[in-house]
């Protein structure tokens, strides 16, 4: 069985596992071919007074025990310059402004409205600090306002596609057009409520074939250079059948081969496109 290199642009283990489990989990991932994970600290359900200490502890252990990247999801608690300064002290690879609701910066997929003036200031500060601004979870208005500010290399760590399933959390074709034209990156997630599911009789199933359908939808329209995988492991309750862990990625590869994908194309989706994105943004910083 061929082992594939994997880069996952969204995994919530940083929030859901105890810090003492990070090293063991990272070793297990590495044995399955994982090269990189954007490990997400999800702040939405945290108390503001606890976030700084918890984030410091978890980010510190992440860096000490793994070579994975730090992502911070939902900056609702960054309310002023001091909060922004504290955030940047952790040197995250990427940050998303919201989760699904509205906060002081922007509006998520379940809310209305766009970027606030403070949100615009935060986007510019993150960019100046070399932090990738993640457009995942933003509603349409906030998405386009952030994308305009970002300009090049628009990044969405984990999402599905509205053309496959009509869900407000998913990216429309117009949004994907903007990401691809900016030479950005989209990570397809494994969230069953946002992906196409198969129904046979009274039974509804969710598995590898549904991930393949979304990848075929994207690559048939926008090619193979701007798409990757952002599983949302530990953030989803119902992972795809035969694709519940990185050790199962060979099942996804085999299904893609059956649909006519080449080994080069599978490698690009699983890992290479993310590293190409990282290289582009590093060149922009230089």
N, C-alpha and C positions, 0 to 999 in steps of 0.2 A: 504493500500500500504506500503510495507516494505521500510524503509529508509536504504540506504547503506552508510557506511563511505567511503570517497573519498580522495585520495591523488593524486594531479595533478602535474606532474614534469615539466610542462612548460605552463605558462600562461603569456601573454604580457600585462596584465592590468597595470603593473607598468609603462610601457612606454606610453600606449594609454589613460589612464584615467588621469584626473587632480588629483593632490594630495588630494584635498578637498573631492574627491569621494572615497578614499581608504576605509575609515571606513565603509561607507554605503555598498559598494560592498562586503567587508569582512563579514559583518553581513548577507547579502543575501546568500553568499556562505555557511556560517555556517548553516543557516536554511535548506539548501539542503543536509547537511551531510558532508560537506567538513571539513576534519581534517587538511590538509596541502596543500599549493600551493607553488611551486617554482616560485616566481614572477620575471619575466625577465625584466631587463633593457637592451633594444636593442640599441646599440650605433652606428650602422652602418651609419645611416643617420643623426647623430648628429655632430655638429662642435666640434672639439677637445677643443677649448677654453671654451665651455659651459658644457662639460661633467662633470667635477669635481664638479661644483656647483650643477648641476641638479641631479647628482647621490647622492650627499650628502643629498640634500633635500628629494629626494624620498625614499632613503634607511632609512633615519631617521624617516620619517612619517610611512613607512612600519613597522618598529620595534615598534614605539610608539602606532600605532593604530591596529596592527594585530600581530598574532604569525606566520605569513608566513615566508618563507625562501627567501633570496636574491640570485638571479642568475644574472650574467652579461654575456650578449651575444655579442661576438666579441670584442677582445682586441686589435684592430688595433691601438688604441691611446696609448697603453702601449709600448713606444718605447725605454725606458731606465730604469735604476735602480730606478730613482726618480719616474717615472710613475708606476712602479711595487709597490713601497712603498706606493704610494697614493692609488692604487687599494686595497692593502691588509688592508689598514686602515678601509675600509668599511666592512671587515669581511664577505665576501660573503660565502654562502654555496657552490656554484658551479660557474664555469666560462667555457665558450666555447671560443676557441682561435680565431675562425673566424665566419663569416657568409658564404655566398656562394662564395665570391671572395678570392683572395690571399691578404695577408697582410705581415707585417714584421715577423710574427711568423710562419705561416703555410698557406696551400692552402685549400680553401673551395671546395665544390662539383662542382662548375662551373669552377675551375681553375686546372692547372697542377703544379706538384712539391710537395715537402714534407716540413717537419719541417726545419726551419732555425736554426742556432746555438743559436740565441736569443730565438727562440721558445722553444728549448730544455731546455734552462736555465729557462725560465718562467714556463714550466711544472714542473720542479724540485722544483722551489721556491713555486709554488702553493701547491704542495704536502707537502713540508716541513711545510707550514703554515696551513695544515689541510683542504685546499680547494679542493673540488672535481673537477677534470678536466673532462669536458663534451666533448665527442667526436662527438656530433651532428654537422652537417654541414661540417665536414671534408671530403676531397676527400679520395679515397682508400689509397693512399700512406701515407698521413698525419695521417690517422686513425691508420694504423698498426704501424707507428713510435711512436705515442702517446701511443697506447695500450702496446707496448713493454716497454716503460718507466714506465707506471703506474703499470703494472704487475697484481696485484689483483684488483678485484672489478671494472672492466672497466664499465664506466657509459655513457649511451646515453639517454639524457632527452626526446628527441622527434624525431621519425623517422618512416618510413614505411619499408616494406620488398620487396626487389628486386624480390624475388620469386613470389610475388603477382602482382607487377607491375614494369616493367623495367623503373626505373627513377634513375638518378645519385644521387639524394638526399637520396635514400633508401639504407638500409643495405643489403649486399649480405649474402648468407648463410655462407660463410667463415667468414665474420665479426661477424655474430651472434654466430657462433661456438666459436670464441675467447672470446666474451663477456660472454657467458654461462660458458665456461671452467674456466674463471677467477672468477666465481661466482659474476658477475656483474649484471647490470640492464638495461633494455630497456623500454622506455616509448613510446607506440604507439600513434602517433598523428592523428588528424582528418583532414589532408590536402587533399582535394579531388584530386588534381593533382598527388598525390603519392599513392593513394589507388585505388583498383579495383572498377569500377562503372558498374552498370547494364544498359543494353540497351534493350529496348522493342520497336520494330518498329523504329520510328524516334526519340523516346524520351530516353534521358539518365538521370538516376536518381542517387542520392548519398544519402545514409541514413544509418540507424542502421545496416542493413544487410551487408554493405560493411566493417564496423568496425568489425563485427563478423567474416567475412571471414578472415581478417588479424589475428585476435586473434586465430582462428582455425588453420591457417597456422603455427603460432609460436608454440602453445601448442602441436600440433600433432607431432612436430619434437623435441622440446627442453623442453617440460614439462611446469609446472605451477609456477616455483620458481623464474624466472628472468624477468618476464614481468609485466608491469604496464601501466598506462595511462599518456601521456603527451599531453594534448588536443591541445595546441597551440591556445587556445581561445584568441581573440583580435589580433592574428597574421594571421588568416585565414579569407577569405572573404565569403566562402561558407561552413558553418558548415553542418554536416550531418542532413538530415531531421529527426525530432523527437529526435535530440540529439544536440541541440544548446546551452544548458545550463546545469549546474549541476543538476537542478531540473528534467532533462530528463533522468538521468542515470538509472532510473527504467526501461525505455524502452530497454536500452542495456542489463540490467540484465535479463529481461524477454526473450529477443531473445537468450541470451546465454543458459538459462535454456532449451529452446526448442531445442538447439543443443546438449544437454546432459551434460552441465557443471553443477557441483554441487554448492551449496551455498558456501561451503568452497573455491572452486576454484574461484568463482566470487569475494569473499571477498579478496582473495590473489591478484587478478589482480587489483581491485579497490583501495586497500589501504595497505594490509599487507606486500606485497613484498617490497614496498618502505621502510616501517619502518624496515623490516629485513635488507635491504641494509644499511640504516643509522646505525643500530646497529653494523653491521659488520665493517663499516669504523670507527666507534667510538672505537671499540675494537682494531682496528689496530693502532689508535692514542695513546691509553693508554699504 
